[in-house]
Amino acid sequence: MGFVLYFFIDEVEVFTGIPWLTVEIFAFVLTSVPLVWIIYDKITGKKK
């Protein structure tokens, strides 16, 4: 999955001219936010 994502990011850079690092950071943030929320839920002990 990660390999496909990085390949896609590389293609996006080629087509848009956006610096690869910027796109990589943006993708990292997008994938990190859900993980942070999941961990936060476990730490706070909210049981649904």
Short mmCIF file of the C-alpha atoms (twelve columns), coordinates in Angstrom:
data_MODEL
# 
_entry.id   MODEL 
# 
loop_
_atom_site.group_PDB 
_atom_site.id 
_atom_site.type_symbol 
_atom_site.label_atom_id 
_atom_site.label_alt_id 
_atom_site.label_comp_id 
_atom_site.label_asym_id 
_atom_site.label_seq_id 
_atom_site.Cartn_x 
_atom_site.Cartn_y 
_atom_site.Cartn_z 
_atom_site.pdbx_PDB_model_num 
ATOM 1  C CA . MET A 1  0.000   0.000  0.000   1 
ATOM 2  C CA . GLY A 2  2.777   2.384  0.944   1 
ATOM 3  C CA . PHE A 3  4.665   1.612  -2.268  1 
ATOM 4  C CA . VAL A 4  1.577   2.361  -4.364  1 
ATOM 5  C CA . LEU A 5  1.064   5.627  -2.467  1 
ATOM 6  C CA . TYR A 6  4.639   6.760  -3.061  1 
ATOM 7  C CA . PHE A 7  4.413   5.822  -6.739  1 
ATOM 8  C CA . PHE A 8  1.213   7.869  -7.009  1 
ATOM 9  C CA . ILE A 9  2.882   10.821 -5.255  1 
ATOM 10 C CA . ASP A 10 5.779   10.640 -7.724  1 
ATOM 11 C CA . GLU A 11 3.309   10.719 -10.638 1 
ATOM 12 C CA . VAL A 12 1.492   13.699 -9.099  1 
ATOM 13 C CA . GLU A 13 4.790   15.586 -8.917  1 
ATOM 14 C CA . VAL A 14 5.477   14.917 -12.594 1 
ATOM 15 C CA . PHE A 15 2.055   16.178 -13.690 1 
ATOM 16 C CA . THR A 16 1.627   19.146 -11.335 1 
ATOM 17 C CA . GLY A 17 5.208   20.303 -10.768 1 
ATOM 18 C CA . ILE A 18 4.595   20.422 -7.001  1 
ATOM 19 C CA . PRO A 19 7.828   19.689 -5.093  1 
ATOM 20 C CA . TRP A 20 7.895   16.023 -4.075  1 
ATOM 21 C CA . LEU A 21 8.749   16.792 -0.444  1 
ATOM 22 C CA . THR A 22 5.691   19.026 -0.051  1 
ATOM 23 C CA . VAL A 23 3.385   16.331 -1.417  1 
ATOM 24 C CA . GLU A 24 5.082   13.702 0.746   1 
ATOM 25 C CA . ILE A 25 4.591   15.763 3.906   1 
ATOM 26 C CA . PHE A 26 0.946   16.409 2.973   1 
ATOM 27 C CA . ALA A 27 0.336   12.687 2.422   1 
ATOM 28 C CA . PHE A 28 2.118   11.869 5.698   1 
ATOM 29 C CA . VAL A 29 -0.128  14.295 7.587   1 
ATOM 30 C CA . LEU A 30 -3.248  12.865 5.938   1 
ATOM 31 C CA . THR A 31 -2.295  9.320  6.954   1 
ATOM 32 C CA . SER A 32 -1.127  10.344 10.442  1 
ATOM 33 C CA . VAL A 33 -4.242  12.230 11.575  1 
ATOM 34 C CA . PRO A 34 -6.531  9.141  11.722  1 
ATOM 35 C CA . LEU A 35 -3.832  7.208  13.621  1 
ATOM 36 C CA . VAL A 36 -3.498  10.047 16.132  1 
ATOM 37 C CA . TRP A 37 -7.256  10.055 16.736  1 
ATOM 38 C CA . ILE A 38 -7.315  6.263  17.216  1 
ATOM 39 C CA . ILE A 39 -4.425  6.407  19.700  1 
ATOM 40 C CA . TYR A 40 -6.044  9.369  21.484  1 
ATOM 41 C CA . ASP A 41 -9.297  7.417  21.828  1 
ATOM 42 C CA . LYS A 42 -7.446  4.441  23.328  1 
ATOM 43 C CA . ILE A 43 -5.519  6.637  25.776  1 
ATOM 44 C CA . THR A 44 -8.595  8.540  26.952  1 
ATOM 45 C CA . GLY A 45 -10.446 5.244  27.321  1 
ATOM 46 C CA . LYS A 46 -13.615 6.251  25.511  1 
ATOM 47 C CA . LYS A 47 -15.662 3.094  25.114  1 
ATOM 48 C CA . LYS A 48 -18.436 3.298  22.551  1 
# 
